[in-house]
Amino acid sequence: MKNKTMKTITFVTGNSYKFKVAKKAVGDSGIHLKQKKLHTPEIQSDSVEEIAEFSARWASDVLKRPVVVSDGGCFIEALGGFPGPYIKYVDQWFTHDDLLRLMRNKKNRRVIWKDCLAYCEPGRKPMVFTSVFKGTLAQKPGKNPYRKYYGWPDALYVPDGFSRSLSELPTEEYLAYWSNEKEYTGWQKLMKYLKK
């Protein structure tokens, strides 16, 4: 039976892996997560924080309950921070090879990955929690025997401390990377905030 003191939050996402990461990160913290597939309007901005904040406020007003919305950005240093928060669109237009061609003769292959969570209760200002992950861009796409779909970010992003891309990690290791307490992710920051 669910603890009556447990706080229920709706995670607005259609991405099953994002929800699995969230469940793993939250664990037995006293937060009960529910998944809701809902298309939220996405403003055009170079800031993942602004995008997540707007979507969270909109979803909370529509659903009339506390919600969490996530947004991410992949910033390739040698390309001036491209594609930033526009990963979804670039993933539709670019193949792995297209992106690697842009990186031809680039010595700097550093990548900063920003993952942002926005928590909002109806009628209140959203709270934003951002975590930063660092890595490099692979020389060639990694294959994925573990998950049906993966775009170029997973296939080409090699996190610091790893020798292969995210797409080549077993699912448990993949989920653990994004929910790792040692990285003090947005989910840990959110839980700390809710416990105050």
Beta strands, then each sheet from edge to edge (+ up, - down):
strand 1: 7-12
strand 2: 31-36
strand 3: 67-76
strand 4: 83-84
strand 5: 110-120
strand 6: 127-137
strand 7: 157-159
sheet 1: 2+ 1+ 3+ 4-
sheet 2: 2+ 1+ 3+ 5- 6+ 7-
end
